[in-house]
Amino acid sequence: MLLRGIRLHSLSLKPHFYALISLSPFCTTPHSEHPNGAVFNVSALIKQPDWQNSIRLKSLVSHSNPQFVSRIITLHSRDHVPLCVDFFKWVCKQSTYCYDTESRIQLLYLLASDNLYGIMHKVLVWLIRECCTSQDDLLKLMGAIEDMRENVGFRINYPCYSALLVCLAKLDMGSVSFLVFKRMSEDGFVAGEIDYRTVVNALCKNGFVQAAEMFVSIVLKLGFPLDVYLLTSLVLGNCRAGEVDDARKVFGLMSEKDGCGVNSATYSILMHGLCEARRLDEALKLKEEMCVKGCNPSTRTYTVLIKATCDKGLIDKALILLDEMIKKGCKPNAHTYTILVDMLCKEGKIEEANGMFRKMLKDGINPGTVTYNALINCYCKEGLVVSGFELLGVMERRQCKPNIRTYNELIEGLCIIGTPYKAMELLRKVVNNGLFPTQVTFNILIVGFCRAGQIEMAFKILRSMSSIGIATDRFSYTALVDSLCKMGKMELAGFFLGLMIKKGIFIDEVARTALVHGYCKAGKTRSALMLLEEMAKDRCLTSPHTFNIFLDVLGKEVKLVEQNAILGKMLKHGLVPSVVTYTIMVDGLCRAGDIEASLEMIELMKRDSCPPNIYTYTIIIGGLCQSGKSNHAFEILRTMFNKGCRANNQIYLALLTAMTTKTGCANRDEFIFTEMDIFHAFQFLDKIREYGGHAFDVYKFLITGLCRTGRISEGDIFIQEMVNHGLIPDSDICSCAITHLCRSGEYTRSLEWIKRFSAYGCFPSFASYSAVIVGLQSEGRFEEADWLISDLMRSAGVEDRNAVSPYIDFLVKGEGPYQSFELLNLLDKFGHNERPIV
């Protein structure tokens, strides 16, 4: 069968509905009497001119329950039907007990019990249209209509059926619209042309082309014209069914001389179908054809093409389309901007995404939750949580209600910057806002606490999921398994894997690789090898990563024969060595003291089109320095710079160690920077410049090293030297100095340094700002702390300070586990009771 029958369930009211009614100042049971004074007052007021704006009336009905409202309607039902209908609509928006769908349906039942069918027919048309935004609400209403049909004999009339068909079409409920049309015919109503059009459109939205064509044939038999609306629906239906070529055929018939013609909507629908079929070039050509034929592209046309170009990663092409769109006088809508903001965020272009968002606001377009979420996610992924919370504040001020995904993004942002307990505190706001954390929320928190090494807290969150009734998945367990393996707690990791198997959760490559890593780290290579063979048998090896773990462990133990054997197994399974694989092999050879062989391995990498990366260079330069071949190491460094690769701190540390200490000395930065003479630091700086290194990187290495070991004054010498050469210190340099000063309780000096760096156009990290602010507040220096908060907002690029101000104290204050434990205990109550007030 093309369509399945859909059984419409009768309405089940909210469990707390009658409890809400009992709180009303009016009588609570359906058959009880209402206070005559209240009934008289409301009845008199609704007869007055402009009664909808009466403050007294609004006050009287603000807590009126459905029983009271039905009583008022019944009193006026005989002589004032239009007034009753208007009052019904008005009170549904004014009374807290008639605001949601269930309460309005309860009011319908009460009107039905008084046989007020005429009023019901009129208000039903309005209610159906009100339900156009939600399939669930519409199905509840339809369930109530069916229930009243069976129990009290109530029948909806033709306007109700017609409105219902339109609503079903808007909500893409094609199969249900077919059943409603069938019931409408059974009730003896003759469908009009618009009803047939509506059903065809509804069926086509779900891709039911054959059923839609059946209705089109009926339309022709009845003598109705085959117009652009009907055929555009068939173009849509074929596109939704994935039959784009058939859609083009219908489009071709419409475009013929004796055809009905096509309009902008037809073009847009076909373009969307082509884009969905990954035929973007054809869609763009169709846009050009559209312009030639004098049919102006609409906002929807351009939005479809912009979305398709963004999906292919062609952001520049998407922006060209946006410019063309604006030049042709076609205004972008919220959806257009959201697509672009989202794509720019995914590309990591935060400034451009923010600019697009501001342009959206400037054009008078209100962003939706999806737009805010995309930008908040982008900020939080980069650790820019202040900007994320600024957007949350803007959302709230613009009355755009954040959803659970909004808070999930912010919770993840707080975890990324290493403050998972703060993320748990934000969960309190989620609950207070009437939202409930999802599986994704808890998984983010589990990962956050695991990364912070707070395994016990991660356990507690996992247990809370079970008590609340939220299902755990592989992401919930994998983070725990990985952390436990890294900590060497293999028995506990095995316990959680057993739980995963018991729950029917597939143990993927990530979890198994974590276990392999754990066994290798614990010296249980036999167990790791057995697991590797099992993964190969289950075809669970999709990348060299698992083999690389084996190779790394064997290389660190200088077991080169066994390492080569594992490499052979890897090749046998058809996996191609990656740059990581080669780098691990180079490391093993360096540890064995065979520098020449490691250099030959690097040449092999180049021949295999797998050029060495920064980690490969780090290992070979470190090996050369350890072997007393620092001159050769500097030549490798020159080669690396010529390839456009910048050195990291490990490379600089190895080279500095080779210059300032005896051969074979361990690369310990604390020792080097504590004992090193400042003269050696300048000498090192000059030599790196000589070999083509970036001066900024060397300054940063030296300054942070000196500051970490408490040599702040000498670090400052290099900062001034750096600025004199036109280089601006970055956040890491600033934060390193501030962190050391805060640890010593030197908040005055910290503040002075922040002001100095601010003059350079450089700002410390959020954590450094927070440490100084909290320190100043602890000393009672609130004015200075407030100034620093303002500077923090300026450094974060905050444009709307009022939006973020309510969250600043929350963000900068210290965090602790106590409130988190309290919140988890409260959340546990969700599994047994009503939602607690937090």
Buried (B, 14 or more C-beta within 10 A) or exposed (E): EEBEEBEBEEBEBEEEBBEBBEEBEBBBEBEEEBEEEBBEBBBEBBEEEEBBEBEEBBEBBEBBBBBBBBBBBBBBBEEBBEBBBBBBBBBBEBBBBBEBBBBBBBBBBBBBBBEBBBBBBBBBBBBBBBBBEEBEBBBBBBBBBBBBBEEEEBEBBBBBBBBBBBBBBBBBBBBBBBBBBEBBEEEEBEBEBEBBBBBBBBBBBBBBBEBBBBBBEBBEEEEBEBBBBBBBBBBBBBBBBEBBEBBBBBBEBBBEEEBBBBBBBBBBBBBBBBBBBEBBEBBBEBBEEBEEEEBEBBBBBBBBBBBBBBBEEBBEBBBEBBEBBEEEEBEBBBBBBBBBBBBBBBBEBBEBBBEBBEBBEEEEBEBBBBBBBBBBBBBBBBBBBBBBBBBBBBBBEEEBEBBBBBBBBBBBBBBBBEBBBBBBBBBBBBBEBEBEBBBBBBBBBBBBBBBBEBBEBBBBBBEBBEBBEBEBBBBBBBBBBBBBBBBEBBEBBBEBBEBBEEEEBEBBBBBBBBBBBBBBBBEBBEBBBEBBEEBBEEEBBEEBBBBBBBBBBBBBBBBBEBBEEBBEBBEEBEBEBBBBBBBBBBBBBBBBEBBEBBBEBBEBBEEEEBEBBBBBBBBBBBBBBBBEBBEBBBBBBEBBBEEEBEBBBBBBBBBBBBBBBEEEBEBEBEBBBBEBEEEBBBBBBEBBEEBEBBBBBBBBBBBBBBBBBBBBEBBBBBBEBBBEEEBEBBBEBBBBBBBBBBEEEBBBBBBEBBEBBBEBEBBBBBBBBBBBBBBBBEEEBEEBBBBBBEBBBEBBBBEEBEBBBEBBEBBBBEBEBEBBBEBBEBBBEBEEEEEEEE
